[in-house]
């Protein structure tokens, strides 16, 4: 296994551009299965999770052409429909939670699909109920094969219906949308997720000939069509990377410009970092963060401690909770971090405490951070990355810490952040892969 060795305490300087959005990439790349015509996608991030999904499509006999490092064309004309039932797919697909999103397109176009036991981050219970229930409401028959740990889905044809999702699951909403675009009749999805990733998926599908209304809201109307065409699509900048770089600049007292940040799609993310006292300037689609000696967490109007919590869009994304928590460790003031959506995502704080942070883990969902006010630096330690987002947060902590840190299990970081060590070195970071 690889590790990062980081010598912290260095101020960084320069510009950095966010990669394409990982979460959007997994959805729109899965959607290429809905058409037998060529779909070209640009700004695809070069990361492990996305590359594995592209490899799965190739194994399914989708014609994959790499046009450049971040652009591919896909032609799903002669798909091996039964590949998803194979042992090879179960092994590969089980490593990638995003493989579940192949089910919607396969069910819509070929009337059958298979979902292996999902892999991905170990951040708590991430159930498939929303996906399965949505498919059943569209007329699919679902059986679970205990021997293979695999769901088997079949349908003579999908019939449109009205449904209310029990939770606004992003991947669940995406999967159901992709199944419904070829269903017979009008499907209505209420309590749908409305993240920018979902909006992008819907726009791409409409460009392919789908008829989806209500994009950007939690009520979607989908009018089924008989087939979809090819199209060309560009993935948004990754909002999680943008937030991570804001936090990185503050923690390391660095002057950084985030180029092409996709500002209009960031929602409340800039506001949450402002609440931590971080100053920045938005210049068209760039974000300039000046070097700051200190930053002070605001309090509520009644003087109460600030609480930052995650919430479905347009609320604050759970993928940045780990970053906000790390940034708060060097702030002036205190903050309560409430991770509502995943019960194991805060368990990395023991590593920050070992580095010298003042954090009280109240329960699996809540942690109180008492800022060190830069009176004491974090100290370098040896640690392991438990998941993608915690891994990036620990990397930011290591870059701000005094001395040498070693971060093991960096495959988790590589799953979500493309050649991050190279990009950080370009800013002056002392980081190497061993």
C-alpha positions as CSV (number, residue, x, y, z in Angstrom):
1,X,0.0,0.0,0.0
2,X,1.1,3.6,-0.7
3,X,1.4,6.4,1.9
4,X,1.9,10.2,1.9
5,X,4.8,11.6,3.8
6,X,4.1,15.3,4.6
7,X,6.4,17.9,6.1
8,X,3.9,20.4,7.4
9,X,4.0,24.1,8.4
10,X,4.8,25.4,5.0
11,X,2.8,28.3,3.5
12,X,1.5,27.6,0.0
13,X,1.2,30.0,-2.9
14,X,-0.4,29.9,-6.3
15,X,-3.4,28.8,-8.3
16,X,-5.2,25.4,-8.4
17,X,-8.2,24.2,-10.5
18,X,-10.8,21.8,-9.1
19,X,-11.2,18.5,-10.9
20,X,-14.4,17.4,-12.5
21,X,-17.1,16.5,-10.0
22,X,-16.7,12.8,-8.9
23,X,-20.4,12.4,-7.9
24,X,-21.7,13.8,-11.2
25,X,-19.2,11.7,-13.2
26,X,-20.5,8.4,-11.7
27,X,-24.0,9.3,-12.7
28,X,-23.6,10.6,-16.2
29,X,-21.1,7.9,-17.1
30,X,-23.7,5.2,-16.0
31,X,-26.3,7.0,-18.1
32,X,-24.4,6.2,-21.4
33,X,-26.0,2.8,-21.2
34,X,-29.4,4.3,-22.0
35,X,-28.5,4.9,-25.7
36,X,-26.9,2.9,-28.5
37,X,-25.5,6.1,-29.9
38,X,-22.2,7.8,-28.9
39,X,-22.1,9.9,-25.8
40,X,-19.0,12.1,-25.3
41,X,-18.2,13.4,-21.8
42,X,-15.6,16.0,-20.9
43,X,-13.9,17.0,-17.6
44,X,-14.0,13.5,-16.2
45,X,-11.8,13.3,-13.1
46,X,-8.9,10.9,-13.3
47,X,-9.5,9.1,-10.0
48,X,-9.8,5.4,-9.0
49,X,-13.6,5.3,-8.5
50,X,-14.4,6.8,-11.9
51,X,-11.7,4.8,-13.7
52,X,-13.1,1.6,-12.2
53,X,-16.6,2.5,-13.5
54,X,-15.2,3.1,-17.0
55,X,-13.4,-0.3,-16.8
56,X,-16.7,-1.9,-15.9
57,X,-18.4,-0.4,-18.9
58,X,-15.6,-1.7,-21.1
59,X,-16.0,-5.1,-19.6
60,X,-19.7,-4.9,-20.6
61,X,-18.6,-4.4,-24.2
62,X,-19.3,-0.7,-24.3
63,X,-17.0,0.9,-26.8
64,X,-14.8,3.3,-24.8
65,X,-12.5,5.8,-26.5
66,X,-10.2,7.9,-24.5
67,X,-10.0,11.2,-26.3
68,X,-7.7,12.9,-23.7
69,X,-6.9,12.5,-20.0
70,X,-10.3,13.9,-19.1
71,X,-12.5,13.3,-22.1
72,X,-14.1,10.0,-23.3
73,X,-16.6,8.8,-25.8
74,X,-18.9,5.9,-25.0
75,X,-21.0,3.8,-27.4
76,X,-23.2,1.2,-25.7
77,X,-24.4,-0.4,-28.9
78,X,-23.6,-4.1,-28.2
79,X,-23.8,-4.4,-24.4
80,X,-23.2,-7.8,-22.8
81,X,-26.5,-7.8,-20.8
82,X,-25.5,-10.7,-18.5
83,X,-22.1,-9.4,-17.5
84,X,-23.6,-7.8,-14.4
85,X,-24.6,-11.3,-13.2
86,X,-21.0,-12.6,-13.5
87,X,-18.6,-13.3,-10.6
88,X,-16.1,-10.9,-12.2
89,X,-18.7,-8.0,-11.9
90,X,-19.6,-8.9,-8.4
91,X,-15.9,-8.7,-7.4
92,X,-15.2,-5.4,-9.3
93,X,-18.6,-3.8,-8.7
94,X,-18.5,-4.6,-5.0
95,X,-15.5,-2.3,-4.7
96,X,-17.4,0.7,-6.0
97,X,-20.6,1.9,-4.5
98,X,-21.3,3.9,-7.7
99,X,-21.7,0.6,-9.6
100,X,-25.3,0.5,-8.2
101,X,-26.2,3.3,-10.7
102,X,-25.7,0.9,-13.6
103,X,-28.9,-0.8,-12.5
104,X,-31.4,2.0,-13.6
105,X,-30.1,2.2,-17.1
106,X,-29.8,-1.6,-17.6
107,X,-33.3,-2.1,-16.2
108,X,-34.7,0.6,-18.5
109,X,-33.1,-0.5,-21.7
110,X,-32.7,-4.3,-21.2
111,X,-35.4,-5.1,-18.6
112,X,-33.0,-6.7,-16.2
113,X,-30.2,-5.7,-13.9
114,X,-28.1,-6.9,-11.0
115,X,-26.8,-5.0,-7.9
116,X,-23.9,-6.5,-6.0
117,X,-23.4,-5.8,-2.3
118,X,-22.0,-2.3,-2.5
119,X,-18.5,-1.2,-1.5
120,X,-17.2,2.3,-1.0
121,X,-16.6,4.3,2.2
122,X,-17.2,2.8,5.6
123,X,-19.0,5.8,6.9
124,X,-22.1,4.1,8.3
125,X,-25.2,2.5,7.0
126,X,-26.0,3.5,3.4
127,X,-29.0,1.5,2.5
128,X,-30.3,0.6,-1.0
129,X,-34.0,0.8,0.0
130,X,-34.7,3.9,-2.0
131,X,-33.3,2.4,-5.2
132,X,-35.1,-0.9,-4.8
133,X,-38.4,0.6,-3.8
134,X,-38.3,3.0,-6.7
135,X,-37.6,0.2,-9.2
136,X,-40.5,-1.9,-7.7
137,X,-42.9,1.0,-8.1
138,X,-41.9,1.2,-11.8
139,X,-42.9,-2.4,-12.1
140,X,-39.7,-4.3,-11.6
141,X,-39.5,-7.6,-9.7
142,X,-36.7,-7.7,-7.2
143,X,-35.2,-10.9,-5.7
144,X,-32.2,-11.2,-3.4
145,X,-29.7,-14.1,-4.1
146,X,-28.1,-14.9,-0.7
147,X,-25.6,-17.2,-2.3
148,X,-24.2,-14.4,-4.4
149,X,-25.1,-11.4,-2.2
150,X,-26.7,-9.8,-5.2
151,X,-30.1,-8.2,-6.0
152,X,-31.7,-9.5,-9.3
153,X,-34.1,-7.1,-11.0
154,X,-36.4,-8.0,-13.9
155,X,-39.3,-6.3,-15.6
156,X,-41.4,-7.1,-18.7
157,X,-41.6,-3.4,-19.1
158,X,-41.4,-0.4,-16.8
159,X,-44.6,1.5,-16.2
160,X,-44.6,5.2,-15.1
161,X,-46.1,6.0,-11.7
162,X,-46.2,8.6,-8.9
163,X,-43.9,8.0,-6.0
164,X,-42.6,9.8,-2.9
165,X,-39.1,8.9,-1.9
166,X,-38.6,8.0,1.8
167,X,-35.4,10.0,1.7
168,X,-33.9,12.4,-0.9
169,X,-31.1,10.0,-1.7
170,X,-28.8,11.4,-4.5
171,X,-27.8,8.1,-6.0
172,X,-31.4,6.7,-5.4
173,X,-32.9,9.7,-7.2
174,X,-30.4,9.3,-10.1
175,X,-31.1,5.6,-10.5
176,X,-34.8,6.1,-10.5
177,X,-34.6,8.9,-13.0
178,X,-32.5,6.8,-15.4
179,X,-35.0,4.0,-15.2
180,X,-38.0,6.3,-15.6
181,X,-36.8,8.1,-18.8
182,X,-37.7,5.0,-20.9
183,X,-40.7,3.9,-18.9
184,X,-44.2,4.0,-20.4
185,X,-46.1,7.1,-19.3
186,X,-45.4,10.0,-16.9
187,X,-43.5,9.4,-13.7
188,X,-43.7,11.8,-10.8
189,X,-40.9,11.7,-8.2
190,X,-41.6,13.8,-5.0
191,X,-38.9,14.4,-2.4
192,X,-36.3,13.9,-5.1
193,X,-32.7,15.0,-4.4
194,X,-31.9,18.2,-6.3
195,X,-28.1,18.5,-6.0
196,X,-26.3,20.0,-8.9
197,X,-25.2,16.5,-9.8
198,X,-28.8,15.5,-10.3
199,X,-29.5,18.7,-12.3
200,X,-26.6,17.9,-14.6
201,X,-27.8,14.4,-15.1
202,X,-31.3,15.6,-16.0
203,X,-29.9,18.2,-18.4
204,X,-27.7,15.6,-20.1
205,X,-30.7,13.2,-20.4
206,X,-32.9,15.9,-21.9
207,X,-30.1,16.7,-24.5
208,X,-30.3,13.0,-25.3
209,X,-34.1,13.3,-26.0
210,X,-35.6,12.6,-22.5
211,X,-38.4,14.8,-21.2
212,X,-37.7,15.8,-17.6
213,X,-39.4,18.8,-16.0
214,X,-38.9,20.4,-12.6
215,X,-35.1,20.2,-12.7
216,X,-33.6,21.9,-9.6
217,X,-36.7,21.2,-7.5
218,X,-37.6,18.2,-5.4
219,X,-40.6,17.4,-7.6
220,X,-39.7,15.9,-11.0
221,X,-42.0,15.0,-13.9
222,X,-40.5,12.5,-16.3
223,X,-42.3,11.7,-19.6
224,X,-41.1,8.4,-20.9
225,X,-39.7,8.2,-24.4
226,X,-38.9,5.1,-26.5
227,X,-35.2,5.7,-27.0
228,X,-32.4,8.2,-26.4
229,X,-29.8,9.7,-28.7
230,X,-26.2,10.5,-28.3
231,X,-24.9,13.8,-26.9
232,X,-21.9,15.8,-25.6
233,X,-21.7,16.8,-21.9
234,X,-19.2,18.6,-19.7
235,X,-19.0,17.8,-16.0
236,X,-19.1,20.6,-13.4
237,X,-16.1,21.5,-11.2
238,X,-16.0,19.4,-8.0
239,X,-17.6,21.5,-5.2
240,X,-16.0,19.3,-2.6
241,X,-12.5,20.1,-3.9
242,X,-13.3,23.8,-4.0
243,X,-14.4,23.7,-0.3
244,X,-11.3,21.6,0.5
245,X,-9.0,24.2,-1.1
246,X,-10.7,27.0,0.9
247,X,-10.0,25.1,4.1
248,X,-6.5,24.3,3.0
249,X,-5.6,27.9,2.4
250,X,-7.0,29.0,5.9
251,X,-5.2,26.2,7.8
252,X,-1.8,26.7,6.2
253,X,-2.0,30.6,6.2
254,X,-1.6,30.5,2.4
255,X,-2.6,32.7,-0.5
256,X,-4.4,30.5,-3.0
257,X,-6.6,31.3,-6.0
258,X,-9.1,28.6,-7.0
259,X,-9.5,28.9,-10.7
260,X,-12.8,27.9,-12.5
261,X,-14.5,27.0,-9.2
262,X,-18.0,26.7,-10.5
263,X,-19.1,29.5,-8.1
264,X,-22.8,29.5,-9.2
265,X,-23.1,25.9,-8.2
266,X,-21.6,26.1,-4.7
267,X,-24.8,26.9,-2.8
268,X,-24.1,27.6,0.9
269,X,-20.6,26.3,0.9
270,X,-18.9,29.7,0.8
271,X,-21.2,31.0,3.5
272,X,-20.2,28.1,5.9
273,X,-16.5,28.9,5.5
274,X,-17.3,32.6,6.1
275,X,-18.9,31.5,9.4
276,X,-15.6,30.1,10.4
277,X,-14.0,33.5,9.9
278,X,-12.3,32.7,6.6
279,X,-12.0,35.7,4.2
280,X,-12.0,35.3,0.5
281,X,-13.0,37.2,-2.7
282,X,-15.0,35.9,-5.6
283,X,-13.8,37.2,-8.9
284,X,-16.1,36.0,-11.7
285,X,-15.6,32.2,-11.5
286,X,-12.4,32.3,-9.4
287,X,-12.1,32.4,-5.6
288,X,-9.1,34.3,-4.1
289,X,-8.2,33.4,-0.5
290,X,-5.6,35.7,1.0
291,X,-3.1,34.6,3.7
292,X,-4.7,35.0,7.1
293,X,-2.9,35.0,10.4
294,X,-6.1,34.1,12.2
295,X,-9.8,33.5,11.7
296,X,-12.6,33.7,14.3
297,X,-15.7,31.6,14.3
298,X,-18.9,33.7,14.5
299,X,-21.5,33.1,17.2
300,X,-25.3,33.1,16.9
301,X,-27.1,36.3,17.5
302,X,-28.0,35.2,21.0
303,X,-24.4,34.5,21.8
304,X,-24.8,30.7,21.4
305,X,-22.1,28.5,20.0
306,X,-22.2,28.1,16.2
307,X,-23.5,24.8,14.9
308,X,-22.7,23.5,11.4
309,X,-24.6,20.5,10.2
310,X,-25.2,18.7,6.9
311,X,-28.4,18.6,5.1
312,X,-29.7,17.6,1.7
313,X,-29.3,20.2,-1.0
314,X,-29.6,23.2,-0.9
315,X,-28.2,22.6,2.6
316,X,-24.6,22.0,3.4
317,X,-23.1,18.9,1.8
318,X,-22.0,16.1,4.2
319,X,-18.9,15.6,2.1
320,X,-17.4,18.8,3.5
321,X,-18.2,18.2,7.2
322,X,-14.8,16.6,7.8
323,X,-13.0,19.6,6.2
324,X,-14.9,22.1,8.2
325,X,-14.1,20.2,11.4
326,X,-10.4,20.2,10.7
327,X,-10.3,23.9,9.8
328,X,-12.1,24.7,13.1
329,X,-9.2,23.2,15.1
330,X,-7.0,26.3,14.5
331,X,-9.7,28.9,14.7
332,X,-10.5,31.3,17.4
333,X,-13.7,30.2,19.1
334,X,-15.7,27.0,19.2
335,X,-18.2,25.2,17.0
336,X,-20.5,22.2,17.2
337,X,-20.2,19.9,14.2
338,X,-23.3,17.8,13.7
339,X,-23.0,15.1,11.0
340,X,-26.6,13.9,10.7
341,X,-26.5,11.7,7.6
342,X,-23.7,9.2,8.3
343,X,-23.1,7.8,11.8
344,X,-19.4,6.8,11.4
345,X,-18.0,9.8,9.5
346,X,-16.6,11.6,12.7
347,X,-14.6,8.6,13.9
348,X,-11.4,10.0,12.4
349,X,-11.3,12.7,15.1
350,X,-9.2,10.5,17.3
351,X,-6.3,11.1,14.9
352,X,-6.8,14.9,15.1
353,X,-6.8,14.6,19.0
354,X,-3.5,12.7,18.7
355,X,-2.2,15.7,16.7
356,X,-3.1,18.0,19.5
357,X,-6.5,19.2,18.5
358,X,-9.1,20.0,21.2
359,X,-12.2,18.0,20.2
360,X,-14.9,16.5,22.3
361,X,-16.7,13.6,20.4
362,X,-20.1,13.9,21.9
363,X,-21.6,10.8,20.1
364,X,-21.3,9.2,16.6
365,X,-22.9,12.3,15.1
366,X,-21.6,15.3,17.0
367,X,-18.3,16.8,17.9
368,X,-17.4,20.0,19.6
369,X,-14.2,21.7,18.4
370,X,-12.4,24.2,20.6
371,X,-10.1,26.2,18.4
372,X,-6.4,26.4,19.3
373,X,-6.2,30.0,18.0
374,X,-2.8,29.1,16.5
375,X,-1.3,29.2,20.0
376,X,-0.4,25.6,19.5
377,X,0.3,23.9,16.2
378,X,-0.9,20.5,15.4
379,X,2.0,18.0,15.5
380,X,2.8,15.4,12.8
381,X,1.9,11.8,13.5
382,X,1.4,8.5,11.6
383,X,-2.2,7.9,10.7
384,X,-4.5,6.0,8.3
385,X,-7.1,7.4,6.0
386,X,-10.5,5.8,6.8
387,X,-12.5,7.2,3.9
388,X,-12.2,9.6,1.0
389,X,-13.3,12.8,2.8
390,X,-11.6,12.1,6.1
391,X,-8.5,11.3,4.2
392,X,-8.5,14.7,2.5
393,X,-9.2,16.4,5.9
394,X,-6.2,14.5,7.5
395,X,-4.0,15.6,4.6
396,X,-5.0,19.3,5.2
397,X,-4.2,18.8,8.9
398,X,-0.8,17.3,8.1
399,X,0.1,20.2,5.8
400,X,-0.6,22.6,8.6
401,X,1.1,20.5,11.3
402,X,4.6,20.9,12.8
403,X,6.9,18.1,11.7
404,X,6.5,15.0,9.6
405,X,3.2,13.2,9.1
406,X,2.7,9.8,7.4
407,X,-0.8,9.1,6.0
408,X,-1.4,5.4,5.2
409,X,-4.1,3.8,3.1
410,X,-4.1,6.7,0.7
411,X,-5.9,4.6,-1.9
412,X,-9.0,6.1,-0.1
413,X,-7.8,9.6,-1.0
414,X,-7.0,8.5,-4.6
415,X,-10.5,7.3,-5.0
416,X,-11.8,10.9,-4.9
417,X,-8.9,13.3,-5.6
418,X,-6.8,13.1,-8.8
419,X,-3.0,13.2,-8.4
420,X,-3.5,15.5,-5.4
421,X,0.1,15.2,-4.3
422,X,1.4,16.6,-7.7
423,X,-1.1,19.5,-7.5
424,X,-0.2,20.4,-4.0
425,X,3.5,20.3,-4.7
426,X,2.9,22.9,-7.4
427,X,1.7,25.2,-4.6
428,X,4.8,24.5,-2.6
429,X,3.7,21.7,-0.4
430,X,6.3,19.2,0.9
431,X,4.5,16.0,0.1
432,X,5.7,12.7,-1.5
433,X,4.2,9.4,-2.3
434,X,6.0,6.4,-0.9
